[in-house]
Amino acid sequence: MHGIDELPARYGRDQITLLTRDPEWLFAFWEFGSEPARLEVVHVDEWSGALTPVFHKDVDAVGSCYVRVPVAGEVYAARLFRANGIRLESNTVRTPPGRVSDRQDAAWAAVRELVAWEDFELLATSPGAVGRRARWFEQLGASHSAPRGSGHGPGN
């Protein structure tokens, strides 16, 4: 492609980052020097802080991979180890619970109940509408309800 630089293969900074993909999967990406390493993903017990390995794999110094976790709704972290004992640790993540919420007291409202379809069309077609709509949504979020007779709520 013309005029677009490619992303560098390395940034020269040791780092490992862990992301949640869904209740059963994590995604890890890293750069850790120039030597191969061992990737380990651990379950983090929230009460005791104990770390229980759930995955391990020999990896290149720069890379990424998906990791399937055994239990949804839990906290996980990743670590990279070199043969010389140097270790690099990631952030911690929590996977979603992997089930429908058991909360029945919450009053869930569909966006369609709060916003007229014409507003969505305007958002998609009008230059500059994104900023106006963002401010409108911020105001809507602050009030949590649409004014009666505005056309932006049930029965309007």
C-alpha positions as CSV (number, residue, x, y, z in Angstrom):
1,M,0.0,0.0,0.0
2,H,1.3,3.4,-0.9
3,G,1.9,6.0,1.9
4,I,1.2,3.5,4.8
5,D,4.1,2.2,6.8
6,E,4.0,-1.3,8.0
7,L,3.9,-2.0,11.7
8,P,7.3,-2.9,13.1
9,A,7.9,-6.6,14.0
10,R,9.4,-5.4,17.4
11,Y,9.0,-2.3,19.5
12,G,12.1,-3.0,21.7
13,R,10.1,-3.1,24.9
14,D,9.5,-6.2,27.0
15,Q,5.8,-6.6,27.6
16,I,3.1,-9.2,27.8
17,T,-0.6,-8.3,27.6
18,L,-3.6,-10.5,28.3
19,L,-7.1,-9.8,26.9
20,T,-10.4,-11.5,27.4
21,R,-12.0,-12.7,24.2
22,D,-15.1,-14.3,25.8
23,P,-16.0,-16.5,28.8
24,E,-13.8,-19.3,27.7
25,W,-10.9,-17.7,25.8
26,L,-8.1,-15.3,26.5
27,F,-5.7,-13.7,24.0
28,A,-2.0,-13.0,24.9
29,F,0.5,-11.1,23.0
30,W,4.1,-10.3,23.9
31,E,7.6,-9.2,23.2
32,F,10.3,-10.5,25.5
33,G,13.8,-9.9,24.3
34,S,15.2,-12.1,21.5
35,E,15.3,-15.6,23.1
36,P,12.5,-18.2,23.2
37,A,10.5,-18.3,26.5
38,R,7.9,-20.3,28.3
39,L,4.3,-18.9,28.4
40,E,2.3,-19.7,31.4
41,V,-1.3,-18.7,32.1
42,V,-2.5,-18.9,35.7
43,H,-5.8,-18.7,37.5
44,V,-5.6,-16.1,40.3
45,D,-7.5,-17.0,43.4
46,E,-9.1,-13.7,44.5
47,W,-9.2,-14.6,48.2
48,S,-5.8,-16.1,48.8
49,G,-3.8,-14.7,45.8
50,A,-2.7,-18.3,45.0
51,L,-1.7,-18.8,41.4
52,T,-2.7,-22.1,39.7
53,P,-1.2,-22.9,36.2
54,V,-3.9,-23.6,33.6
55,F,-1.8,-23.5,30.4
56,H,1.9,-23.5,29.4
57,K,3.7,-23.5,26.1
58,D,7.2,-22.8,24.7
59,V,7.0,-19.7,22.6
60,D,9.1,-17.4,20.5
61,A,10.4,-14.1,21.9
62,V,7.6,-12.2,20.0
63,G,4.2,-13.6,19.4
64,S,0.6,-14.1,20.4
65,C,-1.8,-17.0,21.0
66,Y,-5.3,-17.8,22.2
67,V,-5.7,-19.7,25.5
68,R,-8.8,-21.6,26.5
69,V,-9.5,-21.3,30.2
70,P,-11.2,-24.0,32.3
71,V,-13.6,-21.8,34.2
72,A,-15.6,-18.7,33.1
73,G,-16.0,-15.7,35.4
74,E,-12.6,-16.0,37.0
75,V,-9.4,-14.0,37.2
76,Y,-6.3,-14.9,35.1
77,A,-2.8,-13.6,34.4
78,A,0.0,-14.6,32.1
79,R,3.8,-14.9,32.7
80,L,6.8,-15.5,30.5
81,F,9.9,-17.2,31.8
82,R,13.3,-17.5,30.3
83,A,15.8,-20.3,31.0
84,N,18.0,-17.9,33.0
85,G,15.1,-17.2,35.4
86,I,14.0,-13.8,34.2
87,R,10.3,-13.4,34.4
88,L,7.7,-11.0,32.9
89,E,4.2,-10.7,34.1
90,S,1.0,-9.5,32.4
91,N,-2.0,-7.6,33.6
92,T,-4.9,-9.6,35.2
93,V,-8.2,-10.1,33.5
94,R,-11.6,-11.4,34.5
95,T,-13.6,-13.5,32.0
96,P,-17.3,-12.9,31.8
97,P,-19.5,-15.4,33.7
98,G,-20.6,-17.3,30.6
99,R,-24.3,-17.4,31.6
100,V,-27.3,-15.2,31.6
101,S,-27.4,-12.8,34.5
102,D,-29.4,-14.1,37.5
103,R,-30.2,-10.5,38.5
104,Q,-33.9,-10.0,38.1
105,D,-34.2,-6.7,39.8
106,A,-32.4,-4.7,37.1
107,A,-34.6,-2.6,34.8
108,W,-33.0,-3.3,31.4
109,A,-34.1,-1.0,28.6
110,A,-33.5,-1.6,25.0
111,V,-31.8,1.3,23.1
112,R,-34.8,1.2,20.7
113,E,-37.0,2.2,23.6
114,L,-34.9,5.3,24.3
115,V,-33.9,6.5,20.8
116,A,-36.0,7.0,17.8
117,W,-34.9,5.2,14.6
118,E,-34.5,8.5,12.8
119,D,-31.7,9.4,15.3
120,F,-29.9,6.3,14.3
121,E,-30.3,7.2,10.6
122,L,-29.0,10.7,11.3
123,L,-26.0,9.2,13.1
124,A,-25.1,7.1,10.1
125,T,-25.7,9.6,7.4
126,S,-24.9,13.1,8.6
127,P,-21.4,14.6,8.7
128,G,-20.6,15.8,12.2
129,A,-23.6,13.9,13.7
130,V,-21.3,11.6,15.6
131,G,-20.2,14.3,18.0
132,R,-23.8,15.6,18.4
133,R,-25.1,12.1,19.0
134,A,-22.3,11.3,21.5
135,R,-23.2,14.4,23.5
136,W,-26.9,13.5,23.3
137,F,-26.2,10.0,24.6
138,E,-24.1,11.4,27.4
139,Q,-27.0,13.6,28.4
140,L,-29.4,10.7,28.1
141,G,-27.2,8.6,30.3
142,A,-27.2,11.2,33.0
143,S,-31.0,11.4,33.1
144,H,-31.6,7.7,32.4
145,S,-35.0,8.5,30.8
146,A,-36.4,10.3,27.8
147,P,-38.8,13.1,28.3
148,R,-42.5,12.1,27.8
149,G,-43.7,13.1,24.4
150,S,-40.2,13.4,23.0
151,G,-40.7,10.3,20.7
152,H,-37.7,8.7,22.5
153,G,-39.3,6.3,24.9
154,P,-42.1,3.8,25.3
155,G,-45.6,5.2,24.8
156,N,-44.2,8.4,23.1
